[in-house]
C-alpha cells in the first residue's frame, strides 16, 4: 500500500482513503470511548470522501478539481489545487459518472458529514447509539461502493480491505 524507501513516503488517493477507513474501524466497538467515536467519525468521513473522489478520478482526473476549468496536469501532480467539495462530488458522481446513490444513502452520508463538521468545528452532543448507527450505515455504504465502483483498482489492496472487513465484524 505505501512505501517508505529512499526517504520518501508514498500514499495514493486510494491508499489514503482505505487507511482512514481502517483507522475509523479500529475506533468503533462496544468499548469505544467518546474520543474513539470522535476520531471514528472524523476518519470515516475523510475516508468516504476520498473514496468518492477516487471514483471521480477513475472517470477523469480533472473531476477532482473544484473548478474543472482550471484543471491542469502540473497542479494535479503537485496536489496544489482546491479539490471538489463533498456535495459537488456527489453531484458529479450521479450526473457525470452515472453512479446510483439512493436517497437513503445520500441522507446517511450527509448525516455523517454533518456530525463530522460539528465535531471538528463546533462541538457536539450526540448519543453513542446515534453515532454508532450512522457509522455502521456509512461503513456498509462505502464497502459496497468500493466493491461496485472500484473493483479493478483493488487488487493491490485486497489484504488491507480484508482487514477492514474483519474489523467491521468485531
LOZA-315407 format. One line per field, with one value per residue: x, y, z of N, C-alpha, C in turn; residue in three letters; residue number from 1. Coordinates in nm, 2 decimals. Example, Ala and Ser with C-alpha at 12.3 -4.5 7.8 and 13.67 -1.06 7.14 Angstrom:
BEGIN
n.east (1.32, 1.28)
n.north (-0.57, -0.22)
n.up (0.78, 0.71)
ca.east (1.23, 1.37)
ca.north (-0.45, -0.11)
ca.up (0.78, 0.71)
c.east (1.32, 1.29)
c.north (-0.33, 0.00)
c.up (0.78, 0.79)
panu (ALA, SER)
miba (1, 2)
END
This chain:
BEGIN
n.east (0.08, 0.18, 0.49, 0.82, 1.08, 1.41, 1.39, 1.13, 0.78, 0.50, 0.17, -0.12, -0.43, -0.63, -0.50, -0.48, -0.76, -0.85, -0.69, -0.78, -1.04, -0.98, -0.85, -1.08, -1.25, -1.10, -1.16, -1.41, -1.67, -1.78, -1.64, -1.57, -1.46, -1.57, -1.38, -1.27, -1.50, -1.53, -1.30, -1.34, -1.56, -1.45, -1.23, -1.37, -1.54, -1.36, -1.23, -1.44, -1.51, -1.27, -1.27, -1.49, -1.39, -1.19, -1.33, -1.43, -1.19, -1.11, -1.29, -1.22, -0.93, -0.96, -1.20, -1.17, -1.10, -1.22, -1.28, -1.32, -1.25, -1.00, -0.83, -0.52, -0.25, 0.00, -0.06, -0.23, -0.06, 0.12, -0.05, -0.16, -0.41, -0.76, -0.97, -1.27, -1.58, -1.76, -2.04, -2.06, -1.90, -2.06, -2.27, -2.14, -2.07, -2.32, -2.43, -2.23, -2.07, -2.27, -2.33, -2.53, -2.68, -2.86, -3.15, -3.16, -2.90, -2.77, -2.87, -2.77, -2.49, -2.48, -2.56, -2.35, -2.14, -2.23, -2.22, -1.94, -1.86, -1.97, -1.83, -1.57, -1.56, -1.74, -1.84, -2.02, -2.32, -2.43, -2.59, -2.43, -2.53, -2.65, -2.43, -2.30, -2.49, -2.50, -2.23, -2.21, -2.40, -2.28, -2.04, -2.13, -2.23, -1.99, -1.82, -1.97, -1.99, -1.71, -1.67, -1.85, -1.80, -1.52, -1.38, -1.17, -0.95, -0.86, -0.69, -0.43, -0.49, -0.63, -0.57, -0.56, -0.82, -0.96, -0.88, -1.01, -1.28, -1.28, -1.25, -1.49, -1.66, -1.61)
n.north (-0.12, 0.13, 0.30, 0.33, 0.40, 0.52, 0.77, 0.86, 0.89, 0.74, 0.77, 0.69, 0.83, 0.64, 0.47, 0.65, 0.68, 0.42, 0.38, 0.58, 0.48, 0.23, 0.31, 0.44, 0.21, 0.08, 0.22, 0.19, 0.01, -0.19, -0.11, 0.15, 0.48, 0.82, 0.98, 0.80, 0.76, 1.01, 1.04, 0.82, 0.91, 1.13, 1.02, 0.83, 0.98, 1.13, 0.92, 0.82, 1.04, 1.06, 0.81, 0.85, 1.06, 0.92, 0.76, 0.96, 1.04, 0.81, 0.82, 1.06, 1.25, 1.53, 1.58, 1.59, 1.84, 2.14, 2.36, 2.27, 2.39, 2.50, 2.30, 2.14, 1.93, 1.98, 2.12, 1.92, 1.69, 1.80, 1.83, 2.08, 2.22, 2.33, 2.09, 1.92, 1.99, 1.81, 1.79, 1.86, 1.67, 1.44, 1.52, 1.52, 1.25, 1.13, 1.27, 1.29, 1.05, 0.87, 0.72, 0.54, 0.65, 0.60, 0.77, 0.73, 0.65, 0.89, 1.06, 0.94, 0.97, 1.24, 1.30, 1.18, 1.35, 1.60, 1.55, 1.52, 1.78, 1.92, 1.81, 1.87, 2.15, 2.28, 2.14, 1.89, 1.72, 1.42, 1.10, 0.79, 0.57, 0.68, 0.78, 0.54, 0.41, 0.57, 0.55, 0.28, 0.24, 0.40, 0.26, 0.02, 0.13, 0.24, 0.02, -0.14, 0.04, 0.06, -0.21, -0.22, 0.00, 0.04, -0.19, -0.29, -0.16, -0.26, -0.48, -0.46, -0.40, -0.59, -0.75, -0.55, -0.45, -0.67, -0.68, -0.45, -0.53, -0.74, -0.60, -0.47, -0.68, -0.74)
n.up (0.00, 0.09, 0.06, 0.20, 0.13, 0.04, 0.17, 0.12, 0.15, 0.03, -0.06, -0.23, -0.35, -0.32, -0.13, 0.09, 0.14, 0.21, 0.43, 0.61, 0.66, 0.77, 1.01, 1.13, 1.17, 1.36, 1.59, 1.66, 1.83, 2.11, 2.34, 2.29, 2.35, 2.41, 2.28, 2.10, 1.94, 1.83, 1.67, 1.51, 1.36, 1.23, 1.08, 0.93, 0.78, 0.63, 0.49, 0.34, 0.18, 0.03, -0.11, -0.27, -0.43, -0.55, -0.72, -0.89, -0.99, -1.13, -1.34, -1.47, -1.42, -1.40, -1.28, -1.00, -0.93, -0.79, -0.96, -1.26, -1.50, -1.44, -1.42, -1.45, -1.55, -1.42, -1.17, -1.07, -1.04, -0.85, -0.64, -0.57, -0.56, -0.53, -0.42, -0.52, -0.36, -0.10, -0.15, -0.42, -0.53, -0.49, -0.66, -0.91, -0.93, -0.95, -1.18, -1.38, -1.38, -1.36, -1.14, -0.91, -0.63, -0.35, -0.21, 0.06, 0.12, 0.05, 0.24, 0.47, 0.43, 0.43, 0.69, 0.84, 0.75, 0.85, 1.12, 1.14, 1.07, 1.29, 1.50, 1.44, 1.41, 1.58, 1.81, 1.98, 2.09, 2.13, 2.11, 2.19, 2.06, 1.84, 1.69, 1.65, 1.49, 1.26, 1.17, 1.12, 0.91, 0.72, 0.68, 0.57, 0.33, 0.21, 0.18, 0.01, -0.21, -0.28, -0.37, -0.58, -0.75, -0.77, -0.85, -1.02, -0.92, -0.69, -0.65, -0.55, -0.30, -0.16, 0.07, 0.27, 0.26, 0.34, 0.61, 0.70, 0.66, 0.84, 1.08, 1.09, 1.15, 1.41)
ca.east (0.00, 0.27, 0.64, 0.89, 1.22, 1.47, 1.34, 1.01, 0.66, 0.41, 0.03, -0.21, -0.56, -0.70, -0.43, -0.53, -0.90, -0.86, -0.62, -0.87, -1.15, -0.92, -0.84, -1.21, -1.30, -1.03, -1.21, -1.55, -1.69, -1.85, -1.56, -1.53, -1.47, -1.61, -1.27, -1.27, -1.61, -1.50, -1.20, -1.40, -1.64, -1.36, -1.16, -1.46, -1.59, -1.25, -1.21, -1.55, -1.49, -1.16, -1.32, -1.58, -1.30, -1.11, -1.42, -1.43, -1.05, -1.12, -1.36, -1.12, -0.86, -1.00, -1.32, -1.14, -1.08, -1.34, -1.31, -1.27, -1.19, -0.87, -0.75, -0.41, -0.17, 0.10, -0.12, -0.28, 0.06, 0.17, -0.16, -0.17, -0.54, -0.87, -1.05, -1.42, -1.65, -1.83, -2.17, -2.04, -1.85, -2.18, -2.35, -2.07, -2.08, -2.45, -2.46, -2.13, -2.03, -2.39, -2.33, -2.66, -2.67, -3.00, -3.18, -3.13, -2.76, -2.74, -2.91, -2.68, -2.37, -2.49, -2.56, -2.21, -2.07, -2.28, -2.16, -1.80, -1.84, -1.99, -1.72, -1.44, -1.56, -1.82, -1.87, -2.14, -2.38, -2.49, -2.58, -2.34, -2.61, -2.67, -2.30, -2.27, -2.58, -2.46, -2.11, -2.24, -2.47, -2.18, -1.94, -2.20, -2.24, -1.86, -1.77, -2.05, -1.94, -1.58, -1.69, -1.93, -1.75, -1.37, -1.34, -1.04, -0.84, -0.85, -0.61, -0.31, -0.54, -0.72, -0.54, -0.59, -0.96, -1.00, -0.86, -1.12, -1.40, -1.27, -1.28, -1.64, -1.73, -1.57)
ca.north (0.00, 0.25, 0.27, 0.43, 0.38, 0.64, 0.89, 0.91, 0.82, 0.74, 0.73, 0.73, 0.87, 0.52, 0.43, 0.73, 0.66, 0.30, 0.40, 0.65, 0.39, 0.13, 0.38, 0.45, 0.09, 0.04, 0.31, 0.16, -0.12, -0.18, -0.04, 0.28, 0.60, 0.94, 1.02, 0.70, 0.78, 1.13, 1.01, 0.73, 0.99, 1.22, 0.94, 0.76, 1.09, 1.16, 0.81, 0.81, 1.15, 1.02, 0.70, 0.91, 1.14, 0.82, 0.72, 1.07, 1.04, 0.70, 0.87, 1.15, 1.32, 1.67, 1.59, 1.61, 1.98, 2.22, 2.43, 2.18, 2.47, 2.54, 2.17, 2.11, 1.82, 2.02, 2.14, 1.79, 1.61, 1.86, 1.84, 2.21, 2.27, 2.31, 1.97, 1.93, 1.98, 1.68, 1.79, 1.86, 1.53, 1.35, 1.56, 1.47, 1.10, 1.09, 1.33, 1.26, 0.91, 0.79, 0.63, 0.54, 0.66, 0.61, 0.89, 0.69, 0.66, 1.03, 1.11, 0.88, 1.03, 1.38, 1.29, 1.17, 1.48, 1.70, 1.51, 1.55, 1.92, 1.97, 1.76, 1.94, 2.29, 2.35, 2.06, 1.80, 1.64, 1.31, 0.97, 0.69, 0.49, 0.76, 0.78, 0.41, 0.37, 0.64, 0.50, 0.14, 0.25, 0.45, 0.16, -0.06, 0.20, 0.26, -0.11, -0.18, 0.13, 0.01, -0.33, -0.20, 0.11, 0.04, -0.33, -0.32, -0.09, -0.32, -0.60, -0.44, -0.36, -0.69, -0.78, -0.44, -0.44, -0.78, -0.63, -0.36, -0.61, -0.81, -0.51, -0.44, -0.79, -0.75)
ca.up (0.00, 0.09, 0.06, 0.28, 0.10, -0.01, 0.24, 0.07, 0.19, -0.08, -0.05, -0.34, -0.30, -0.27, -0.01, 0.20, 0.17, 0.29, 0.56, 0.70, 0.69, 0.86, 1.14, 1.18, 1.22, 1.49, 1.70, 1.68, 1.90, 2.23, 2.44, 2.23, 2.43, 2.34, 2.19, 1.99, 1.85, 1.76, 1.57, 1.41, 1.27, 1.15, 0.99, 0.83, 0.69, 0.54, 0.40, 0.24, 0.08, -0.06, -0.19, -0.37, -0.52, -0.62, -0.82, -0.99, -1.06, -1.22, -1.45, -1.53, -1.31, -1.39, -1.20, -0.86, -0.92, -0.77, -1.08, -1.37, -1.60, -1.40, -1.41, -1.54, -1.50, -1.33, -1.04, -1.03, -0.99, -0.73, -0.54, -0.53, -0.61, -0.44, -0.47, -0.53, -0.23, -0.08, -0.22, -0.57, -0.56, -0.50, -0.78, -1.03, -0.93, -1.01, -1.30, -1.49, -1.37, -1.36, -1.02, -0.84, -0.48, -0.31, -0.13, 0.20, 0.13, 0.05, 0.37, 0.57, 0.41, 0.47, 0.84, 0.88, 0.72, 0.94, 1.25, 1.13, 1.08, 1.42, 1.59, 1.41, 1.41, 1.68, 1.93, 1.95, 2.20, 2.05, 2.18, 2.14, 1.97, 1.71, 1.62, 1.60, 1.39, 1.14, 1.12, 1.07, 0.78, 0.63, 0.65, 0.47, 0.20, 0.15, 0.14, -0.11, -0.31, -0.33, -0.44, -0.71, -0.83, -0.79, -0.85, -1.09, -0.86, -0.55, -0.65, -0.46, -0.16, -0.11, 0.21, 0.36, 0.26, 0.42, 0.75, 0.72, 0.67, 0.97, 1.19, 1.09, 1.21, 1.55)
c.east (0.09, 0.41, 0.71, 1.04, 1.28, 1.42, 1.21, 0.89, 0.56, 0.27, -0.04, -0.34, -0.63, -0.63, -0.48, -0.67, -0.91, -0.80, -0.71, -0.99, -1.10, -0.91, -0.97, -1.26, -1.23, -1.08, -1.35, -1.56, -1.75, -1.78, -1.52, -1.56, -1.53, -1.51, -1.26, -1.38, -1.59, -1.40, -1.25, -1.49, -1.55, -1.29, -1.25, -1.51, -1.48, -1.23, -1.32, -1.54, -1.38, -1.20, -1.41, -1.50, -1.22, -1.20, -1.43, -1.30, -1.05, -1.19, -1.28, -1.06, -0.91, -1.12, -1.29, -1.11, -1.21, -1.38, -1.24, -1.20, -1.05, -0.78, -0.64, -0.32, -0.06, 0.05, -0.17, -0.17, 0.12, 0.07, -0.18, -0.30, -0.65, -0.95, -1.20, -1.48, -1.73, -1.96, -2.15, -1.98, -1.97, -2.26, -2.28, -2.08, -2.21, -2.47, -2.36, -2.10, -2.15, -2.39, -2.47, -2.63, -2.81, -3.02, -3.14, -2.98, -2.71, -2.76, -2.81, -2.54, -2.37, -2.49, -2.42, -2.13, -2.11, -2.22, -2.01, -1.78, -1.86, -1.88, -1.59, -1.45, -1.64, -1.83, -2.00, -2.19, -2.46, -2.48, -2.49, -2.41, -2.63, -2.55, -2.27, -2.36, -2.54, -2.33, -2.13, -2.30, -2.37, -2.08, -2.00, -2.20, -2.10, -1.80, -1.84, -2.00, -1.81, -1.59, -1.75, -1.86, -1.60, -1.32, -1.20, -0.93, -0.80, -0.75, -0.49, -0.36, -0.63, -0.70, -0.59, -0.75, -1.02, -0.99, -0.97, -1.25, -1.40, -1.30, -1.43, -1.72, -1.71, -1.67)
c.north (0.13, 0.21, 0.37, 0.40, 0.51, 0.77, 0.94, 0.82, 0.84, 0.69, 0.77, 0.77, 0.75, 0.47, 0.51, 0.70, 0.53, 0.31, 0.47, 0.56, 0.28, 0.19, 0.40, 0.32, 0.04, 0.12, 0.28, 0.03, -0.09, -0.11, 0.10, 0.39, 0.71, 0.98, 0.93, 0.73, 0.91, 1.11, 0.91, 0.81, 1.07, 1.14, 0.87, 0.86, 1.12, 1.05, 0.80, 0.92, 1.11, 0.91, 0.76, 0.99, 1.04, 0.78, 0.83, 1.06, 0.92, 0.74, 0.96, 1.24, 1.47, 1.69, 1.61, 1.76, 2.05, 2.29, 2.35, 2.26, 2.51, 2.41, 2.17, 2.01, 1.86, 2.04, 2.01, 1.71, 1.67, 1.86, 1.98, 2.28, 2.25, 2.19, 2.00, 1.91, 1.84, 1.68, 1.79, 1.73, 1.44, 1.39, 1.51, 1.32, 1.06, 1.14, 1.29, 1.11, 0.81, 0.68, 0.65, 0.54, 0.69, 0.73, 0.85, 0.70, 0.81, 1.09, 1.07, 0.95, 1.18, 1.39, 1.28, 1.29, 1.59, 1.67, 1.55, 1.70, 1.98, 1.93, 1.84, 2.09, 2.36, 2.27, 1.99, 1.74, 1.54, 1.18, 0.88, 0.60, 0.55, 0.76, 0.64, 0.36, 0.44, 0.58, 0.36, 0.15, 0.30, 0.35, 0.06, 0.00, 0.20, 0.13, -0.16, -0.09, 0.09, -0.11, -0.31, -0.10, 0.12, -0.10, -0.35, -0.25, -0.16, -0.43, -0.58, -0.41, -0.47, -0.73, -0.68, -0.43, -0.55, -0.75, -0.54, -0.43, -0.69, -0.72, -0.48, -0.55, -0.80, -0.67)
c.up (0.00, 0.09, 0.14, 0.26, 0.04, 0.05, 0.19, 0.13, 0.08, -0.04, -0.17, -0.27, -0.25, -0.14, 0.11, 0.24, 0.26, 0.42, 0.66, 0.75, 0.79, 1.00, 1.20, 1.24, 1.35, 1.61, 1.73, 1.77, 2.04, 2.34, 2.39, 2.33, 2.34, 2.24, 2.08, 1.89, 1.77, 1.64, 1.46, 1.31, 1.18, 1.04, 0.88, 0.73, 0.58, 0.44, 0.30, 0.13, -0.02, -0.15, -0.31, -0.47, -0.60, -0.74, -0.93, -1.06, -1.16, -1.35, -1.53, -1.42, -1.29, -1.30, -1.05, -0.83, -0.89, -0.89, -1.19, -1.48, -1.57, -1.39, -1.50, -1.47, -1.40, -1.19, -0.98, -0.97, -0.86, -0.61, -0.49, -0.59, -0.51, -0.50, -0.45, -0.39, -0.22, -0.16, -0.37, -0.61, -0.58, -0.63, -0.91, -1.04, -1.00, -1.15, -1.42, -1.49, -1.38, -1.25, -0.95, -0.69, -0.43, -0.22, 0.02, 0.22, 0.13, 0.18, 0.48, 0.56, 0.46, 0.63, 0.89, 0.86, 0.81, 1.08, 1.25, 1.14, 1.22, 1.52, 1.56, 1.43, 1.52, 1.81, 1.90, 2.08, 2.12, 2.12, 2.11, 2.03, 1.83, 1.63, 1.57, 1.49, 1.26, 1.09, 1.06, 0.93, 0.68, 0.59, 0.55, 0.34, 0.14, 0.10, 0.01, -0.23, -0.37, -0.41, -0.58, -0.80, -0.85, -0.79, -0.91, -1.02, -0.73, -0.54, -0.55, -0.32, -0.10, 0.03, 0.31, 0.37, 0.34, 0.57, 0.79, 0.75, 0.80, 1.09, 1.20, 1.15, 1.36, 1.64)
panu (UNK, UNK, UNK, UNK, UNK, UNK, UNK, UNK, UNK, UNK, UNK, UNK, UNK, UNK, UNK, UNK, UNK, UNK, UNK, UNK, UNK, UNK, UNK, UNK, UNK, UNK, UNK, UNK, UNK, UNK, UNK, UNK, UNK, UNK, UNK, UNK, UNK, UNK, UNK, UNK, UNK, UNK, UNK, UNK, UNK, UNK, UNK, UNK, UNK, UNK, UNK, UNK, UNK, UNK, UNK, UNK, UNK, UNK, UNK, UNK, UNK, UNK, UNK, UNK, UNK, UNK, UNK, UNK, UNK, UNK, UNK, UNK, UNK, UNK, UNK, UNK, UNK, UNK, UNK, UNK, UNK, UNK, UNK, UNK, UNK, UNK, UNK, UNK, UNK, UNK, UNK, UNK, UNK, UNK, UNK, UNK, UNK, UNK, UNK, UNK, UNK, UNK, UNK, UNK, UNK, UNK, UNK, UNK, UNK, UNK, UNK, UNK, UNK, UNK, UNK, UNK, UNK, UNK, UNK, UNK, UNK, UNK, UNK, UNK, UNK, UNK, UNK, UNK, UNK, UNK, UNK, UNK, UNK, UNK, UNK, UNK, UNK, UNK, UNK, UNK, UNK, UNK, UNK, UNK, UNK, UNK, UNK, UNK, UNK, UNK, UNK, UNK, UNK, UNK, UNK, UNK, UNK, UNK, UNK, UNK, UNK, UNK, UNK, UNK, UNK, UNK, UNK, UNK, UNK, UNK)
miba (1, 2, 3, 4, 5, 6, 7, 8, 9, 10, 11, 12, 13, 14, 15, 16, 17, 18, 19, 20, 21, 22, 23, 24, 25, 26, 27, 28, 29, 30, 31, 32, 33, 34, 35, 36, 37, 38, 39, 40, 41, 42, 43, 44, 45, 46, 47, 48, 49, 50, 51, 52, 53, 54, 55, 56, 57, 58, 59, 60, 61, 62, 63, 64, 65, 66, 67, 68, 69, 70, 71, 72, 73, 74, 75, 76, 77, 78, 79, 80, 81, 82, 83, 84, 85, 86, 87, 88, 89, 90, 91, 92, 93, 94, 95, 96, 97, 98, 99, 100, 101, 102, 103, 104, 105, 106, 107, 108, 109, 110, 111, 112, 113, 114, 115, 116, 117, 118, 119, 120, 121, 122, 123, 124, 125, 126, 127, 128, 129, 130, 131, 132, 133, 134, 135, 136, 137, 138, 139, 140, 141, 142, 143, 144, 145, 146, 147, 148, 149, 150, 151, 152, 153, 154, 155, 156, 157, 158, 159, 160, 161, 162, 163, 164, 165, 166, 167, 168, 169, 170)
END
